[in-house]
Amino acid sequence: MQTAMHNTIERFNVLQTPTQTLNHYFRAHKTQYKVALLVNHVFRAISMAALMIALPFSELAGTAICLAGSLFYRLTVETNCAYKFALPAWAGSIALLIAKGPMMTSLSFLPLAAWTAYVVLTVSYDVDHR
């Protein structure tokens, strides 16, 4: 039953062709691939920051919940992934929330700058050594 369901899903997978096409394109165009991965990192960080804001708990509790979820995801799912997004997304969300404060100082941008540097360097390395 499980195999039959899996085979049916694979047979009607409308994303297979676009996925393979993009994969082929990005293998030949590493710079565009790096940009796509950077966009994914930013999207995930913004999404997690929005989740932390939306959670009906204190900032500390929301941060802890998102850290626990990200760590669990990293230890269970991302062990099989080429690119690791969970913990950098959590760190990026913290950096974005620190930088958005009403009394922004140059120091409030340090976490955001550190996260940006980490993500750019990691994406570049991962794509170049794939």
QUIMO-V417180 format. One record per helix or strand of 3 or more residues. SS is the DSSP state (H for helix, E for strand). FROM is the first residue (numbers start at 1). TO is the last residue. Records with the same first field share a line. If there is no record, write none. Layout:
SS: FROM-TO ; FROM-TO
This chain:
H: 2-11 ; 16-28 ; 30-54 ; 59-76 ; 78-80 ; 86-99 ; 106-128
